[in-house]
Amino acid sequence: MHESAKPFRVGIIGTGRISDIYFQTLNQYPQVEIAVCGSLNLDESRAKAKEHKISRVAEPEAIIADPELDCILNLTIPAAHASVSMAALEAGKHIYSEKPLVSTLADAQPLFDLAKRKGLTIGNAPDTFLGGRWQTVRKLLDANTIGRPTGCTAFVGTHGTERHVANPDFYYQPGGGPMLDLGPYYLSVMVFCMGAIIRVAGMSNRAFDKRQIEYGSRTGEWIEVDTDTHVQGMVQFASGAIGSITMSFDIWDSETPRFEIYGTEGTICIPDPDPVHGANIFQGEVLYRTRETSRWTHKPRPTGREHWQVATNSHGLNQDSRGIGLIEMADAIAKKRKPRCSGELAYHILEVMMGILDNSGGQFTEIVSRPPIPELLPERFPES
Ligand SMILES: NC(=O)c1ccc[n+]([C@@H]2O[C@H](COP(=O)([O-])OP(=O)(O)OC[C@H]3O[C@@H](n4cnc5c(N)ncnc54)[C@H](O)[C@@H]3O)[C@@H](O)[C@H]2O)c1
């Protein structure tokens, strides 16, 4: 897979909450090797290394300088993404980062310039669209099952992270908020299914100026909210289709969470099996209705879910596989092609999110970037 048939050697920086699933996924694939991990808290990193059988722990600076590594996996908090990724590129490493790519558009261009100059690859989460569920959606669309897509909608209503995260501060600071935190999943799926976005508008507000932590050792502590926590956006695709997106940390509960795509011949519905994280996972049912099975017919009105057809999912990756985007990137580098979870896609999503959030003028924002649209994965990936 890797050009020298040696595994692609990865150093992980950031060993917090999300790192476990990366350790688990990457440890399953011989194509990559986690050579070392580290963070600002080496005790935390040592514990993770022990748990996931990683032989070496080091300071972030030492990891970045390690000449034996091919890639830095950046699992730090959003505010540190730009500096860690920049340092890694300067040291000649490919990078794969958690979302968002960086916290401001201005931080992104220097990364791309440097990567281009050094012939390095930038990959970025989310990789959930590589999961069987989303590959199935795309296959339905490619097969024209619902005709020409004309619209879509994505909705996540949660009550934020302070109920299940011990240190939720970064979610409520600039660079956090529900759009930058959850938007990348839903917008990446939109672009994967519907193509590039060319124009956006948005509105946002916040219900609370302070939040009380309800989980872990800081329970009872109040934290400041310095970003909007209820965001609604409108998007227009290059195809002419339009979409809406609601990402919120201000909703106590809702029956709405779901992702839908509307076409000239039918509807695809991704129901939310988990009201908090439904569409940002790899697996789950894909339902569709067409002209024949639509509720809005003159035939006796069907009721309930039985009138949705369940799409056949023949793809792999139907479990949490965060990190698979890095495996795919290693494959892409070896084969000298673009990775599916590309930095360009992440930049496009960032531009869209910033356009939705920058609503001060009440106008539409033109989206300039045109990312490569990821191709379907082979049904079995990686191929053995
Ligand atoms: N927690 C989740 O459920 C989740 C899910 C998906 C994506 N993410 C994303 O993953 C990233 C990390 O989230 P998390 O929940 O694991 O955060 P966390 O706070 O639990 O862990 C962050 C880690 O980064 C390290 N770190 C922070 N700043 C650093 C710096 N300047 N240099 C080196 N190391 C640094 C910390 O020491 C810690 O090990 C974020 O971008 C987040 O959006 C998190």
The ligand as an SDF file (V2000), in Angstrom:
LIG
                    3D

 44 48  0  0  0  0  0  0  0  0999 V2000
  -14.6410   14.4500   21.8280 N   0  0  0  0  0  0  0  0  0  0  0  0
  -15.3890   14.1680   20.7910 C   0  0  0  0  0  0  0  0  0  0  0  0
  -16.4530   13.5070   20.8960 O   0  0  0  0  0  0  0  0  0  0  0  0
  -14.9470   14.5700   19.4140 C   0  0  0  0  0  0  0  0  0  0  0  0
  -15.6110   13.9990   18.3620 C   0  0  0  0  0  0  0  0  0  0  0  0
  -15.1950   14.2970   17.0950 C   0  0  0  0  0  0  0  0  0  0  0  0
  -14.1810   15.1880   16.8960 C   0  0  0  0  0  0  0  0  0  0  0  0
  -13.5500   15.7920   17.9340 N   0  0  0  0  0  0  0  0  0  0  0  0
  -12.4780   16.7550   17.6530 C   0  0  0  0  0  0  0  0  0  0  0  0
  -11.2500   16.1880   18.0920 O   0  0  0  0  0  0  0  0  0  0  0  0
  -10.3810   17.2340   18.5510 C   0  0  0  0  0  0  0  0  0  0  0  0
   -9.9600   16.9150   19.9580 C   0  0  0  0  0  0  0  0  0  0  0  0
  -11.1060   16.8030   20.7480 O   0  0  0  0  0  0  0  0  0  0  0  0
  -11.0650   16.0330   22.1570 P   0  0  0  0  0  0  0  0  0  0  0  0
  -12.4840   15.9340   22.5750 O   0  0  0  0  0  0  0  0  0  0  0  0
  -10.2510   14.8000   22.0470 O   0  0  0  0  0  0  0  0  0  0  0  0
  -10.3240   17.1430   23.0490 O   0  0  0  0  0  0  0  0  0  0  0  0
   -9.6060   16.9250   24.4740 P   0  0  0  0  0  0  0  0  0  0  0  0
   -9.6410   18.2480   25.1280 O   0  0  0  0  0  0  0  0  0  0  0  0
  -10.1910   15.7510   25.1740 O   0  0  0  0  0  0  0  0  0  0  0  0
   -8.0980   16.5450   24.0780 O   0  0  0  0  0  0  0  0  0  0  0  0
   -7.2530   17.4540   23.4270 C   0  0  0  0  0  0  0  0  0  0  0  0
   -5.8430   16.9080   23.4020 C   0  0  0  0  0  0  0  0  0  0  0  0
   -5.0170   17.8270   22.6710 O   0  0  0  0  0  0  0  0  0  0  0  0
   -3.8750   18.1650   23.4660 C   0  0  0  0  0  0  0  0  0  0  0  0
   -3.4810   19.5350   23.1000 N   0  0  0  0  0  0  0  0  0  0  0  0
   -4.2060   20.6610   23.2110 C   0  0  0  0  0  0  0  0  0  0  0  0
   -3.5010   21.7010   22.7610 N   0  0  0  0  0  0  0  0  0  0  0  0
   -2.3170   21.2260   22.3490 C   0  0  0  0  0  0  0  0  0  0  0  0
   -1.1460   21.8220   21.7920 C   0  0  0  0  0  0  0  0  0  0  0  0
   -1.0670   23.1370   21.5740 N   0  0  0  0  0  0  0  0  0  0  0  0
   -0.0970   21.0140   21.4800 N   0  0  0  0  0  0  0  0  0  0  0  0
   -0.1550   19.6870   21.7090 C   0  0  0  0  0  0  0  0  0  0  0  0
   -1.2390   19.0740   22.2400 N   0  0  0  0  0  0  0  0  0  0  0  0
   -2.2930   19.8370   22.5610 C   0  0  0  0  0  0  0  0  0  0  0  0
   -4.3310   18.0290   24.9070 C   0  0  0  0  0  0  0  0  0  0  0  0
   -3.2210   17.8670   25.7550 O   0  0  0  0  0  0  0  0  0  0  0  0
   -5.2040   16.7710   24.7880 C   0  0  0  0  0  0  0  0  0  0  0  0
   -4.3880   15.6220   24.8050 O   0  0  0  0  0  0  0  0  0  0  0  0
  -11.1760   18.5370   18.4000 C   0  0  0  0  0  0  0  0  0  0  0  0
  -10.8210   19.1530   17.2050 O   0  0  0  0  0  0  0  0  0  0  0  0
  -12.6240   18.0740   18.3510 C   0  0  0  0  0  0  0  0  0  0  0  0
  -13.4190   18.9670   17.5820 O   0  0  0  0  0  0  0  0  0  0  0  0
  -13.9020   15.4710   19.1960 C   0  0  0  0  0  0  0  0  0  0  0  0
  1  2  1  0
  2  3  2  0
  2  4  1  0
  4  5  1  0
  4 44  2  0
  5  6  2  0
  6  7  1  0
  7  8  2  0
  8  9  1  0
  8 44  1  0
  9 10  1  0
  9 42  1  0
 10 11  1  0
 11 12  1  0
 11 40  1  0
 12 13  1  0
 13 14  1  0
 14 15  2  0
 14 16  1  0
 14 17  1  0
 17 18  1  0
 18 19  2  0
 18 20  1  0
 18 21  1  0
 21 22  1  0
 22 23  1  0
 23 24  1  0
 23 38  1  0
 24 25  1  0
 25 26  1  0
 25 36  1  0
 26 27  1  0
 26 35  1  0
 27 28  2  0
 28 29  1  0
 29 30  1  0
 29 35  2  0
 30 31  1  0
 30 32  2  0
 32 33  1  0
 33 34  2  0
 34 35  1  0
 36 37  1  0
 36 38  1  0
 38 39  1  0
 40 41  1  0
 40 42  1  0
 42 43  1  0
M  CHG  2   8   1  16  -1
M  END
$$$$
